[in-house]
Amino acid sequence: MAAQTTPPASPADIAQKNPQTPAANDPRFLMELEFVTALSNPSYLSNLAITQPHLLTRKPDVTTSNRGILGQSEDTDADCFARYLAYLYSYWRTPEYSRYLTHPGQTLRALELLQQEDFRRDIIKPAVIDAFARGETLHVAANGGDNSKLEVNGKGESNGVSNTPDGA
């Protein structure tokens, strides 16, 4: 007789059995779960970079000298989105939330990489998206100033992925 496998419990089932888990019927929880899951998809990240670049990178002319009322600096869309990504990463990496992720490794990896401004800026480049899709290690190698490169596998292989304005 073959052993029967039990299907994984739905978020609603888990929440009913343990009231301290996130409310699986909470619209915000479900929306954020769907969003962080989408962020783990390289095609979605590429589309986001192409269609919503203002969320991922600051405009070159935006500096800290731009001041709003009472001398406070004005937040750009990219600054607000970066804080939102940090907020998402801060709790989706905890066990009580990560168990709801269908692909926790890929999702948490995407959220972790999205904490890096250089990654957010460079995901518009096909080489970065390809490396991300292949699961290669991506990290920023600081070469001083604005001359940093996003390296693949920590080997200094930039695979054409450069943060310099001229792509060098």
DSSP file (Angstrom, degrees, kcal/mol; ACC not computed):
  #  RESIDUE AA STRUCTURE BP1 BP2  ACC     N-H-->O    O-->H-N    N-H-->O    O-->H-N    TCO  KAPPA ALPHA  PHI   PSI    X-CA   Y-CA   Z-CA
    1    1 A M              0   0    0      0, 0.0     2,-0.2     0, 0.0     0, 0.0   0.000 360.0 360.0 360.0 129.2    0.0    0.0    0.0
    2    2 A A        -     0   0    0      1,-0.1     2,-0.3     0, 0.0     0, 0.0  -0.503 360.0-110.6 -77.8 141.6    1.4    3.4   -1.1
    3    3 A A        -     0   0    0     -2,-0.2     2,-0.3     1,-0.1    -1,-0.1  -0.533  30.2-129.7 -72.4 132.7    1.8    6.1    1.6
    4    4 A Q        -     0   0    0     -2,-0.3     2,-0.4     1,-0.0    -1,-0.1  -0.653  15.7-142.1 -83.9 137.5   -0.6    8.9    1.1
    5    5 A T        -     0   0    0     -2,-0.3    -1,-0.0     0, 0.0     0, 0.0  -0.819  12.9-130.8 -98.3 140.2    0.9   12.4    1.1
    6    6 A T        -     0   0    0     -2,-0.4     3,-0.1     1,-0.1     0, 0.0  -0.740  25.1-117.5 -88.1 131.8   -1.0   15.1    2.8
    7    7 A P        -     0   0    0      0, 0.0     3,-0.1     0, 0.0    -1,-0.1  -0.347  43.1 -89.6 -64.1 150.5   -1.4   18.3    0.7
    8    8 A P        -     0   0    0      0, 0.0     2,-0.1     0, 0.0     0, 0.0  -0.306  48.6-102.7 -61.7 144.5    0.2   21.3    2.3
    9    9 A A        -     0   0    0     -3,-0.1    -3,-0.0     1,-0.1     0, 0.0  -0.388  34.9-118.8 -68.0 143.2   -2.0   23.3    4.5
   10   10 A S     >  -     0   0    0      1,-0.1     4,-2.3    -3,-0.1     5,-0.2  -0.402  26.7-107.7 -75.9 159.5   -3.5   26.5    3.1
   11   11 A P  H  > S+     0   0    0      0, 0.0     4,-2.3     0, 0.0    13,-0.3   0.868 121.8  53.8 -54.8 -36.7   -2.7   29.8    4.8
   12   12 A A  H  > S+     0   0    0      2,-0.2     4,-1.9    12,-0.2     5,-0.1   0.909 107.8  49.5 -66.3 -41.4   -6.2   29.9    6.1
   13   13 A D  H  > S+     0   0    0      2,-0.2     4,-1.8     1,-0.2    -1,-0.2   0.919 112.4  47.5 -62.3 -44.5   -5.9   26.4    7.7
   14   14 A I  H  X S+     0   0    0     -4,-2.3     4,-1.9     1,-0.2    -2,-0.2   0.916 111.1  51.0 -63.4 -43.5   -2.7   27.3    9.4
   15   15 A A  H  < S+     0   0    0     -4,-2.3     6,-0.3     1,-0.2    -1,-0.2   0.860 108.9  51.4 -64.3 -35.9   -4.1   30.6   10.7
   16   16 A Q  H  < S+     0   0    0     -4,-1.9    -1,-0.2     1,-0.2    -2,-0.2   0.876 112.5  45.7 -68.7 -36.3   -7.1   28.9   12.2
   17   17 A K  H  < S+     0   0    0     -4,-1.8    -2,-0.2     1,-0.3    -1,-0.2   0.790 124.3  32.2 -76.8 -28.3   -5.0   26.3   14.0
   18   18 A N    ><  -     0   0    0     -4,-1.9     3,-2.0    -5,-0.2    -1,-0.3  -0.874  65.7-167.5-133.1  99.4   -2.5   28.9   15.3
   19   19 A P  T 3  S+     0   0    0      0, 0.0    -1,-0.1     0, 0.0    -4,-0.1   0.632  84.0  68.0 -65.0 -12.3   -4.0   32.3   16.1
   20   20 A Q  T 3  S+     0   0    0      2,-0.1     3,-0.1     3,-0.0    -5,-0.1   0.483  82.4  93.4 -86.7  -0.8   -0.6   33.9   16.4
   21   21 A T  S <  S-     0   0    0     -3,-2.0    76,-0.1    -6,-0.3     3,-0.1  -0.441  96.1 -77.4 -82.4 163.9    0.2   33.4   12.7
   22   22 A P        -     0   0    0      0, 0.0     2,-0.9     0, 0.0    -1,-0.2  -0.281  55.8 -98.3 -57.9 146.9   -0.5   36.2   10.2
   23   23 A A    >   -     0   0    0      1,-0.2     3,-1.9    -3,-0.1     6,-0.2  -0.574  33.7-161.4 -72.0 106.8   -4.2   36.5    9.3
   24   24 A A  T 3  S+     0   0    0     -2,-0.9   -12,-0.2   -13,-0.3    -1,-0.2   0.654  90.1  51.4 -68.5 -14.9   -4.4   34.6    6.1
   25   25 A N  T 3  S+     0   0    0    -14,-0.1    -1,-0.3   -13,-0.1    -2,-0.1   0.378  81.4 114.4-100.5   4.1   -7.7   36.2    5.2
   26   26 A D    <>  -     0   0    0     -3,-1.9     4,-2.4     1,-0.2     5,-0.2  -0.631  64.8-142.5 -74.3 122.6   -6.3   39.7    5.9
   27   27 A P  H  > S+     0   0    0      0, 0.0     4,-2.5     0, 0.0     5,-0.2   0.863  99.4  51.3 -57.5 -37.8   -6.3   41.6    2.5
   28   28 A R  H  > S+     0   0    0      2,-0.2     4,-2.7     1,-0.2     5,-0.2   0.929 109.7  49.6 -66.4 -43.3   -3.0   43.4    3.2
   29   29 A F  H  > S+     0   0    0     -6,-0.2     4,-2.5     1,-0.2    -1,-0.2   0.937 113.7  46.1 -58.5 -47.4   -1.3   40.1    4.1
   30   30 A L  H  X S+     0   0    0     -4,-2.4     4,-2.3     2,-0.2    -1,-0.2   0.886 112.6  50.1 -65.1 -39.3   -2.6   38.5    0.9
   31   31 A M  H  X S+     0   0    0     -4,-2.5     4,-2.3    -5,-0.2    -1,-0.2   0.928 113.5  45.0 -64.8 -44.8   -1.6   41.5   -1.2
   32   32 A E  H  X S+     0   0    0     -4,-2.7     4,-2.9     2,-0.2     5,-0.3   0.866 111.1  53.8 -69.2 -35.1    1.9   41.5    0.3
   33   33 A L  H  X S+     0   0    0     -4,-2.5     4,-1.9    -5,-0.2    -1,-0.2   0.934 111.3  45.9 -61.7 -45.7    2.3   37.8   -0.1
   34   34 A E  H  X S+     0   0    0     -4,-2.3     4,-2.1     2,-0.2    -2,-0.2   0.902 113.9  49.6 -63.4 -40.8    1.4   38.0   -3.8
   35   35 A F  H  X S+     0   0    0     -4,-2.3     4,-2.1     2,-0.2    -2,-0.2   0.934 111.1  46.3 -67.3 -47.1    3.7   41.0   -4.3
   36   36 A V  H  X S+     0   0    0     -4,-2.9     4,-0.6     1,-0.2    -1,-0.2   0.853 112.1  52.9 -66.6 -31.2    6.8   39.4   -2.6
   37   37 A T  H >< S+     0   0    0     -4,-1.9     3,-0.9    -5,-0.3    -1,-0.2   0.913 108.4  50.2 -66.3 -41.5    6.1   36.2   -4.6
   38   38 A A  H >< S+     0   0    0     -4,-2.1     3,-1.9     1,-0.2     6,-0.3   0.867 102.0  62.4 -63.2 -36.3    6.0   38.3   -7.8
   39   39 A L  H 3< S+     0   0    0     -4,-2.1    -1,-0.2     1,-0.3    -2,-0.2   0.723  94.6  61.9 -63.9 -20.1    9.4   39.9   -6.8
   40   40 A S  T << S+     0   0    0     -3,-0.9    -1,-0.3    -4,-0.6    -2,-0.2   0.544  84.8  92.1 -81.9  -5.7   11.0   36.5   -7.0
   41   41 A N    <>  -     0   0    0     -3,-1.9     4,-2.4    -4,-0.2     3,-0.4  -0.802  67.9-152.2 -92.0 116.7   10.2   36.2  -10.7
   42   42 A P  H  > S+     0   0    0      0, 0.0     4,-2.4     0, 0.0     5,-0.2   0.852  96.8  54.4 -56.8 -35.8   13.0   37.6  -12.9
   43   43 A S  H  > S+     0   0    0      2,-0.2     4,-2.4     1,-0.2     5,-0.2   0.895 108.5  48.7 -66.0 -38.8   10.5   38.5  -15.6
   44   44 A Y  H  > S+     0   0    0     -3,-0.4     4,-2.9    -6,-0.3    -1,-0.2   0.928 111.4  49.4 -65.5 -44.7    8.5   40.6  -13.2
   45   45 A L  H  X S+     0   0    0     -4,-2.4     4,-2.5    -7,-0.3    -2,-0.2   0.911 111.7  49.2 -60.6 -41.9   11.6   42.3  -11.9
   46   46 A S  H  X S+     0   0    0     -4,-2.4     4,-2.0    -5,-0.2    -1,-0.2   0.932 112.5  47.4 -62.6 -45.6   12.7   43.1  -15.5
   47   47 A N  H  X S+     0   0    0     -4,-2.4     4,-3.1     1,-0.2     5,-0.4   0.900 111.1  51.7 -62.7 -41.1    9.2   44.4  -16.3
   48   48 A L  H  X S+     0   0    0     -4,-2.9     4,-2.4     1,-0.2     7,-0.2   0.915 109.8  49.6 -60.8 -43.6    9.2   46.5  -13.1
   49   49 A A  H  < S+     0   0    0     -4,-2.5    -1,-0.2    -5,-0.2    -2,-0.2   0.857 116.8  41.5 -64.6 -35.4   12.6   48.0  -14.0
   50   50 A I  H  < S+     0   0    0     -4,-2.0    -2,-0.2    -5,-0.2    -1,-0.2   0.910 124.8  32.3 -79.5 -44.2   11.4   48.9  -17.5
   51   51 A T  H  < S+     0   0    0     -4,-3.1    -3,-0.2     1,-0.2    -2,-0.2   0.730 130.7  30.2 -90.1 -22.2    8.0   50.2  -16.8
   52   52 A Q    >X  +     0   0    0     -4,-2.4     3,-2.1    -5,-0.4     4,-0.6  -0.315  64.5 148.7-131.2  51.7    8.5   51.7  -13.3
   53   53 A P  H >>  +     0   0    0      0, 0.0     4,-2.2     0, 0.0     3,-1.0   0.790  68.2  68.9 -60.9 -26.4   12.2   52.9  -13.3
   54   54 A H  H 34 S+     0   0    0      1,-0.2    24,-0.4     2,-0.2     5,-0.1   0.716  96.3  55.3 -64.9 -18.8   11.3   55.8  -10.9
   55   55 A L  H <4 S+     0   0    0     -3,-2.1    -1,-0.2    -7,-0.2    27,-0.1   0.730 114.8  37.2 -81.7 -22.2   10.6   53.2   -8.2
   56   56 A L  H << S+     0   0    0     -3,-1.0     2,-0.4    -4,-0.6    -2,-0.2   0.736 118.1  33.6-104.9 -26.9   14.0   51.6   -8.5
   57   57 A T  S  < S-     0   0    0     -4,-2.2     2,-0.2    63,-0.1    21,-0.2  -0.973  71.4-122.8-135.4 147.5   16.5   54.4   -9.1
   58   58 A R        -     0   0    0     -2,-0.4    -3,-0.1    20,-0.1    -4,-0.0  -0.561  38.4-104.6 -79.7 148.9   16.8   58.0   -8.1
   59   59 A K    >   -     0   0    0     -2,-0.2     3,-1.9     1,-0.1    -1,-0.1  -0.517  29.6-120.3 -69.2 142.8   17.0   60.6  -10.8
   60   60 A P  T 3  S+     0   0    0      0, 0.0    -1,-0.1     0, 0.0    -2,-0.0   0.794 111.2  55.7 -57.1 -29.0   20.6   61.9  -11.2
   61   61 A D  T 3  S+     0   0    0      2,-0.0     2,-0.7     0, 0.0    -2,-0.0   0.536  82.9 100.1 -84.2  -4.8   19.5   65.5  -10.5
   62   62 A V    <   +     0   0    0     -3,-1.9     2,-0.3     2,-0.0    -4,-0.0  -0.722  51.1 162.5 -84.5 117.6   18.0   64.5   -7.1
   63   63 A T    >   -     0   0    0     -2,-0.7     3,-1.5     1,-0.0    -2,-0.0  -0.771  55.6-101.2-126.7 172.6   20.4   65.4   -4.3
   64   64 A T  T 3  S+     0   0    0     -2,-0.3    -2,-0.0     1,-0.3    10,-0.0   0.610 113.8  74.6 -70.7  -9.3   20.2   65.9   -0.6
   65   65 A S  T 3  S+     0   0    0      2,-0.1     2,-0.7     8,-0.1    -1,-0.3   0.658  70.3  98.3 -78.0 -13.3   20.3   69.6   -1.3
   66   66 A N    <   -     0   0    0     -3,-1.5     8,-0.9     8,-0.1     2,-0.4  -0.652  61.8-174.2 -73.1 116.2   16.7   69.5   -2.5
   67   67 A R  B     -A   73   0A   0     -2,-0.7     6,-0.2     6,-0.2     3,-0.1  -0.904  14.1-161.8-120.0 142.9   14.8   70.6    0.6
   68   68 A G    >   -     0   0    0      4,-4.5     3,-1.4    -2,-0.4     2,-0.1   0.000  55.0 -28.9 -97.0-153.3   11.1   70.7    1.3
   69   69 A I  G >  S+     0   0    0      1,-0.3     3,-1.5     2,-0.2    -1,-0.3  -0.370 131.4  10.5 -63.4 139.3    9.1   72.6    3.9
   70   70 A L  G 3  S-     0   0    0      1,-0.3    -1,-0.3    -3,-0.1     3,-0.1   0.731 129.0 -69.9  61.8  26.2   11.1   73.2    7.1
   71   71 A G  G <  S+     0   0    0     -3,-1.4    -1,-0.3     1,-0.2     2,-0.2   0.570  91.6 145.4  75.1   8.6   14.3   72.1    5.6
   72   72 A Q    <   -     0   0    0     -3,-1.5    -4,-4.5    -5,-0.1    -1,-0.2  -0.577  53.8-112.2 -79.9 142.4   13.3   68.4    5.4
   73   73 A S  B     -A   67   0A   0     -6,-0.2     2,-0.4    -2,-0.2    -6,-0.2  -0.466  30.8-117.3 -72.9 146.0   14.6   66.5    2.4
   74   74 A E        -     0   0    0     -8,-0.9     2,-0.3    -2,-0.1    -8,-0.1  -0.681  24.5-128.1 -85.4 133.6   12.0   65.4   -0.1
   75   75 A D        -     0   0    0     -2,-0.4     2,-0.2     4,-0.1    -1,-0.0  -0.608  18.3-144.2 -79.8 137.3   11.6   61.6   -0.5
   76   76 A T     >  -     0   0    0     -2,-0.3     4,-2.2     1,-0.1     5,-0.2  -0.518  29.1-106.6 -89.4 167.7   11.7   60.3   -4.0
   77   77 A D  H  > S+     0   0    0      1,-0.2     4,-2.7     2,-0.2     5,-0.2   0.886 123.5  55.3 -58.7 -38.1    9.5   57.4   -5.2
   78   78 A A  H  > S+     0   0    0    -24,-0.4     4,-2.4   -21,-0.2    -1,-0.2   0.890 106.4  49.7 -64.0 -39.8   12.7   55.3   -5.1
   79   79 A D  H  > S+     0   0    0      2,-0.2     4,-2.0     1,-0.2    -1,-0.2   0.926 113.0  46.2 -64.3 -44.7   13.4   56.2   -1.5
   80   80 A C  H  X S+     0   0    0     -4,-2.2     4,-2.1     1,-0.2    -2,-0.2   0.911 113.7  48.5 -64.1 -43.1    9.8   55.3   -0.4
   81   81 A F  H  X S+     0   0    0     -4,-2.7     4,-2.6     1,-0.2    -1,-0.2   0.888 108.7  53.8 -65.9 -38.9    9.9   52.0   -2.4
   82   82 A A  H  X S+     0   0    0     -4,-2.4     4,-2.0     1,-0.2    -1,-0.2   0.900 109.6  48.1 -62.2 -40.5   13.3   51.1   -0.9
   83   83 A R  H  X S+     0   0    0     -4,-2.0     4,-2.3     2,-0.2    -1,-0.2   0.884 110.7  51.3 -67.0 -37.5   11.9   51.6    2.6
   84   84 A Y  H  X S+     0   0    0     -4,-2.1     4,-2.6     2,-0.2    -2,-0.2   0.909 109.5  49.8 -64.7 -41.9    8.8   49.5    1.6
   85   85 A L  H  X S+     0   0    0     -4,-2.6     4,-2.6     2,-0.2    -2,-0.2   0.891 110.5  50.4 -63.5 -38.9   11.1   46.7    0.4
   86   86 A A  H  X S+     0   0    0     -4,-2.0     4,-2.2     2,-0.2    -2,-0.2   0.901 110.2  50.4 -64.9 -40.7   13.1   46.9    3.7
   87   87 A Y  H  X S+     0   0    0     -4,-2.3     4,-1.1     2,-0.2     5,-0.2   0.934 111.9  47.2 -60.9 -47.4    9.8   46.6    5.6
   88   88 A L  H >X S+     0   0    0     -4,-2.6     4,-2.7     1,-0.2     3,-0.6   0.927 113.1  48.2 -61.2 -45.3    8.8   43.6    3.6
   89   89 A Y  H 3X S+     0   0    0     -4,-2.6     4,-1.2     1,-0.2    -1,-0.2   0.863 102.4  64.5 -64.4 -35.4   12.1   41.9    4.0
   90   90 A S  H 3< S+     0   0    0     -4,-2.2    -1,-0.2     1,-0.2    -2,-0.2   0.834 118.6  21.5 -61.7 -32.9   12.2   42.5    7.7
   91   91 A Y  H X< S+     0   0    0     -4,-1.1     3,-1.3    -3,-0.6     6,-0.3   0.740 113.6  63.9-109.8 -24.5    9.2   40.3    8.4
   92   92 A W  H 3< S+     0   0    0     -4,-2.7    -3,-0.2     1,-0.2    -2,-0.1   0.732  98.6  60.3 -70.7 -17.7    8.9   38.0    5.4
   93   93 A R  T 3< S+     0   0    0     -4,-1.2    -1,-0.2    -5,-0.3    -2,-0.1   0.576  85.6  96.7 -83.0  -7.7   12.3   36.5    6.4
   94   94 A T  S X> S-     0   0    0     -3,-1.3     4,-3.3     1,-0.1     3,-1.4  -0.552  85.6-119.1 -80.0 148.4   10.8   35.4    9.8
   95   95 A P  H 3> S+     0   0    0      0, 0.0     4,-1.4     0, 0.0    -1,-0.1   0.846 110.0  60.1 -56.7 -37.9    9.6   31.8   10.1
   96   96 A E  H 34 S+     0   0    0      1,-0.2    -4,-0.1     2,-0.2    -3,-0.0   0.752 119.7  28.0 -67.0 -20.4    6.0   32.7   10.9
   97   97 A Y  H X4 S+     0   0    0     -3,-1.4     3,-2.1    -6,-0.3     4,-0.3   0.782 112.7  61.9-103.0 -40.1    5.8   34.5    7.5
   98   98 A S  H >< S+     0   0    0     -4,-3.3     3,-1.5     1,-0.3    -2,-0.2   0.756  90.3  70.8 -63.6 -22.6    8.2   32.7    5.3
   99   99 A R  T 3< S+     0   0    0     -4,-1.4    -1,-0.3    -5,-0.3    -3,-0.1   0.695  92.1  59.5 -68.2 -14.5    6.3   29.5    5.7
  100  100 A Y  T <  S+     0   0    0     -3,-2.1     2,-0.3    -5,-0.1    -1,-0.3   0.609  83.4 101.4 -84.1 -12.0    3.6   31.0    3.5
  101  101 A L    <   -     0   0    0     -3,-1.5     4,-0.1    -4,-0.3   -68,-0.0  -0.557  62.9-152.7 -77.2 132.7    6.0   31.5    0.6
  102  102 A T  S    S+     0   0    0     -2,-0.3    -1,-0.1     1,-0.3    -4,-0.0   0.826  98.1  22.8 -73.0 -30.8    5.8   28.9   -2.2
  103  103 A H  S  > S+     0   0    0      1,-0.1     4,-2.5     2,-0.0    -1,-0.3  -0.652  75.2 170.1-132.0  74.6    9.4   29.5   -3.1
  104  104 A P  H  > S+     0   0    0      0, 0.0     4,-2.8     0, 0.0     5,-0.3   0.868  73.6  53.8 -60.9 -39.2   11.0   30.9    0.1
  105  105 A G  H  > S+     0   0    0      1,-0.2     4,-1.9     2,-0.2     5,-0.1   0.955 115.1  38.6 -59.9 -51.5   14.6   30.6   -1.1
  106  106 A Q  H  > S+     0   0    0      2,-0.2     4,-2.2     1,-0.2    -1,-0.2   0.884 117.8  50.2 -67.4 -39.9   14.1   32.6   -4.3
  107  107 A T  H  X S+     0   0    0     -4,-2.5     4,-2.5     2,-0.2    -2,-0.2   0.938 113.4  43.5 -66.6 -47.0   11.7   35.1   -2.7
  108  108 A L  H  X S+     0   0    0     -4,-2.8     4,-2.4    -5,-0.2    -1,-0.2   0.855 112.3  54.5 -68.6 -32.9   13.9   35.9    0.2
  109  109 A R  H  X S+     0   0    0     -4,-1.9     4,-2.6    -5,-0.3    -1,-0.2   0.920 109.5  47.7 -63.5 -43.3   16.9   36.1   -2.1
  110  110 A A  H  X S+     0   0    0     -4,-2.2     4,-2.4     2,-0.2    -2,-0.2   0.932 112.6  48.2 -63.3 -45.7   15.1   38.6   -4.3
  111  111 A L  H  < S+     0   0    0     -4,-2.5     4,-0.4     1,-0.2    -1,-0.2   0.891 112.2  49.9 -62.7 -38.8   14.1   40.7   -1.3
  112  112 A E  H >< S+     0   0    0     -4,-2.4     3,-1.2     1,-0.2     4,-0.3   0.931 112.1  46.4 -65.9 -45.2   17.6   40.6    0.1
  113  113 A L  H >< S+     0   0    0     -4,-2.6     3,-1.9     1,-0.3     6,-0.3   0.863 104.7  62.1 -64.6 -35.0   19.1   41.7   -3.3
  114  114 A L  T 3< S+     0   0    0     -4,-2.4    -1,-0.3     1,-0.3    -2,-0.2   0.594  88.6  71.4 -69.5  -8.8   16.5   44.5   -3.6
  115  115 A Q  T <  S+     0   0    0     -3,-1.2     2,-0.5    -4,-0.4    -1,-0.3   0.709  84.3  84.2 -73.3 -20.1   17.9   46.0   -0.4
  116  116 A Q  S <> S-     0   0    0     -3,-1.9     4,-2.3    -4,-0.3     5,-0.2  -0.738  70.6-152.1 -90.4 123.2   20.9   47.0   -2.5
  117  117 A E  H  > S+     0   0    0     -2,-0.5     4,-2.3     1,-0.2     5,-0.2   0.875  97.3  56.0 -59.8 -37.9   20.6   50.2   -4.4
  118  118 A D  H  > S+     0   0    0      2,-0.2     4,-2.2     1,-0.2    -1,-0.2   0.892 107.6  48.2 -63.6 -39.4   23.1   49.0   -7.0
  119  119 A F  H  > S+     0   0    0     -6,-0.3     4,-1.4     2,-0.2    -2,-0.2   0.935 110.8  50.6 -65.9 -45.3   21.0   45.9   -7.7
  120  120 A R  H  < S+     0   0    0     -4,-2.3     3,-0.2    -7,-0.3    -2,-0.2   0.898 114.1  45.8 -58.9 -39.3   17.8   47.9   -8.0
  121  121 A R  H >< S+     0   0    0     -4,-2.3     3,-0.6     1,-0.2    -1,-0.2   0.881 116.5  44.4 -69.5 -37.8   19.5   50.2  -10.4
  122  122 A D  H >< S+     0   0    0     -4,-2.2     3,-2.3     1,-0.2     6,-0.3   0.524  83.6  90.1 -90.7  -6.0   21.1   47.4  -12.5
  123  123 A I  T 3< S+     0   0    0     -4,-1.4    -1,-0.2     1,-0.3   -74,-0.2   0.631  76.3  71.0 -69.1  -7.5   18.1   45.0  -12.8
  124  124 A I  T <  S+     0   0    0     -3,-0.6    -1,-0.3    -4,-0.2    -2,-0.1   0.697  81.9  89.9 -74.1 -17.1   17.2   46.8  -16.0
  125  125 A K  S X> S-     0   0    0     -3,-2.3     4,-1.9     1,-0.1     3,-0.8  -0.670  77.8-139.2 -84.3 128.9   20.3   45.2  -17.5
  126  126 A P  H 3> S+     0   0    0      0, 0.0     4,-2.8     0, 0.0     5,-0.2   0.835 100.9  59.2 -55.6 -35.3   19.6   41.8  -19.2
  127  127 A A  H 3> S+     0   0    0      2,-0.2     4,-2.1     1,-0.2     5,-0.1   0.869 106.5  47.7 -64.3 -35.4   22.8   40.3  -17.8
  128  128 A V  H <> S+     0   0    0     -3,-0.8     4,-2.6    -6,-0.3    -1,-0.2   0.929 113.1  46.9 -70.7 -45.3   21.8   41.0  -14.2
  129  129 A I  H  X S+     0   0    0     -4,-1.9     4,-2.8    -7,-0.2    -2,-0.2   0.909 112.6  50.8 -62.4 -41.9   18.3   39.5  -14.7
  130  130 A D  H  X S+     0   0    0     -4,-2.8     4,-1.9     2,-0.2    -1,-0.2   0.921 111.5  47.2 -62.1 -44.1   19.9   36.5  -16.4
  131  131 A A  H  <>S+     0   0    0     -4,-2.1     5,-2.4     2,-0.2     4,-0.4   0.900 113.1  49.2 -64.3 -40.8   22.3   36.0  -13.6
  132  132 A F  H ><5S+     0   0    0     -4,-2.6     3,-1.1     1,-0.2    -2,-0.2   0.919 110.2  51.0 -62.9 -43.9   19.5   36.4  -11.1
  133  133 A A  H 3<5S+     0   0    0     -4,-2.8    -1,-0.2     1,-0.3    -2,-0.2   0.845 108.4  51.8 -64.0 -34.5   17.3   33.8  -13.0
  134  134 A R  T 3<5S-     0   0    0     -4,-1.9    -1,-0.3    -5,-0.2    -2,-0.2   0.544 115.5-117.7 -79.0  -6.2   20.2   31.3  -13.0
  135  135 A G  T < 5 +     0   0    0     -3,-1.1    -3,-0.2    -4,-0.4    -2,-0.1   0.686  57.3 160.6  79.2  18.2   20.5   31.7   -9.2
  136  136 A E      < -     0   0    0     -5,-2.4     2,-0.3    -6,-0.2    -1,-0.2  -0.378  48.3 -99.3 -73.3 152.6   24.0   33.1   -9.4
  137  137 A T        -     0   0    0     -2,-0.1    16,-4.1     2,-0.0    17,-0.5  -0.564  41.8-169.8 -73.2 128.6   25.5   35.0   -6.6
  138  138 A L  E     +B  152   0B   0     -2,-0.3     2,-0.3    14,-0.2    14,-0.2  -0.980  15.1 153.5-121.8 130.6   25.3   38.8   -7.2
  139  139 A H  E     -B  151   0B   0     12,-1.9    12,-3.4    -2,-0.4     2,-0.5  -0.990  42.8-105.6-152.4 159.8   27.0   41.3   -5.0
  140  140 A V  E     -B  150   0B   0     -2,-0.3     2,-0.7    10,-0.2    10,-0.2  -0.728  23.4-155.4 -90.4 126.9   28.4   44.8   -5.4
  141  141 A A  E     -B  149   0B   0      8,-3.2     8,-1.8    -2,-0.5     2,-0.6  -0.903  16.8-139.3-100.5 113.4   32.2   45.2   -5.5
  142  142 A A        +     0   0    0     -2,-0.7     6,-0.1     6,-0.2     3,-0.1  -0.619  29.5 169.7 -77.5 116.5   33.1   48.7   -4.3
  143  143 A N        -     0   0    0     -2,-0.6    -1,-0.2     1,-0.2     3,-0.1   0.204  61.6 -84.3-106.7  11.5   35.8   50.1   -6.5
  144  144 A G  S >  S+     0   0    0      1,-0.3     3,-1.8     2,-0.0    -1,-0.2   0.284  89.0   3.8  95.2 136.9   35.5   53.5   -5.1
  145  145 A G  T 3  S-     0   0    0      1,-0.3    -1,-0.3     2,-0.1     3,-0.3  -0.239 127.5 -27.3  61.1-140.6   33.1   56.3   -6.0
  146  146 A D  T 3  S+     0   0    0      1,-0.2    -1,-0.3    -3,-0.1    -2,-0.0   0.172 115.7  96.8 -91.0  17.2   30.5   55.6   -8.6
  147  147 A N    <   +     0   0    0     -3,-1.8    -1,-0.2    17,-0.1    17,-0.1  -0.010  51.3 133.0 -98.7  29.1   32.8   53.0  -10.2
  148  148 A S        -     0   0    0     -3,-0.3    15,-1.2    15,-0.2     2,-0.4  -0.485  40.4-152.2 -82.0 153.2   31.2   50.0   -8.4
  149  149 A K  E     -B  141   0B   0     -8,-1.8    -8,-3.2    13,-0.2     2,-0.8  -0.954  16.9-127.0-125.0 144.2   30.3   46.8  -10.3
  150  150 A L  E     -B  140   0B   0     -2,-0.4     2,-0.3    11,-0.3   -10,-0.2  -0.816  37.1-155.1 -86.8 114.3   27.7   44.2   -9.7
  151  151 A E  E     -B  139   0B   0    -12,-3.4   -12,-1.9    -2,-0.8     2,-0.5  -0.648   8.4-135.4 -98.0 150.8   29.7   41.0   -9.7
  152  152 A V  E > >S-BC 138 157B   0      5,-1.5     3,-1.6    -2,-0.3     5,-0.7  -0.887  84.6  -8.3-103.9 131.0   28.5   37.5  -10.5
  153  153 A N  T 3 5S-     0   0    0    -16,-4.1    -1,-0.2    -2,-0.5   -15,-0.2   0.638 110.1 -85.6  59.9  16.9   29.5   34.6   -8.3
  154  154 A G  T 3 5S+     0   0    0    -17,-0.5    -1,-0.3     1,-0.1   -16,-0.1   0.678 105.5 114.2  64.0  17.2   32.0   36.9   -6.5
  155  155 A K  T < 5S-     0   0    0     -3,-1.6     3,-0.1     2,-0.2    -2,-0.1   0.324  91.5-108.5-102.1   6.4   34.6   36.2   -9.1
  156  156 A G  T   5S+     0   0    0      1,-0.2     2,-1.2    -4,-0.1     3,-0.1   0.629  73.5 142.8  75.1  10.7   34.8   39.7  -10.5
  157  157 A E  B   < +C  152   0B   0     -5,-0.7    -5,-1.5     1,-0.2    -1,-0.2  -0.729  25.2 178.9 -85.7 100.1   33.0   38.4  -13.6
  158  158 A S    >   -     0   0    0     -2,-1.2     3,-3.0    -7,-0.2    -1,-0.2   0.681  21.0-151.9 -79.5 -14.3   30.9   41.3  -14.4
  159  159 A N  T 3  S-     0   0    0      1,-0.3     3,-0.1    -3,-0.1   -28,-0.1   0.858  76.4 -50.0  46.2  40.0   29.4   39.7  -17.5
  160  160 A G  T 3  S+     0   0    0      1,-0.2     2,-0.9     8,-0.1    -1,-0.3   0.578 108.9 133.2  78.2   8.4   28.9   43.1  -18.9
  161  161 A V    <   +     0   0    0     -3,-3.0     2,-0.4   -11,-0.2   -11,-0.3  -0.825  26.1 154.2 -97.9 107.4   27.2   44.3  -15.7
  162  162 A S        -     0   0    0     -2,-0.9   -13,-0.2   -13,-0.2   -14,-0.1  -0.970  42.1-152.2-134.7 147.8   28.7   47.6  -14.7
  163  163 A N        +     0   0    0    -15,-1.2   -15,-0.2    -2,-0.4   -14,-0.1   0.396  65.0 109.5 -96.7   1.6   27.4   50.5  -12.7
  164  164 A T  S >  S-     0   0    0    -17,-0.1     3,-1.9     1,-0.1    -2,-0.1  -0.518  79.0-119.1 -79.1 148.6   29.5   53.0  -14.5
  165  165 A P  T 3  S+     0   0    0      0, 0.0    -1,-0.1     0, 0.0   -18,-0.0   0.826 114.0  45.8 -57.0 -34.5   27.7   55.5  -16.8
  166  166 A D  T 3  S-     0   0    0      1,-0.0    -3,-0.0     0, 0.0    -2,-0.0   0.450 112.1-117.4 -90.9   1.8   29.6   54.3  -19.9
  167  167 A G    <         0   0    0     -3,-1.9    -4,-0.0     1,-0.1    -1,-0.0   0.566 360.0 360.0  78.9   8.5   29.1   50.6  -19.0
  168  168 A A              0   0    0     -6,-0.0    -1,-0.1    -5,-0.0    -7,-0.1   0.479 360.0 360.0 -77.3 360.0   32.9   50.1  -18.7
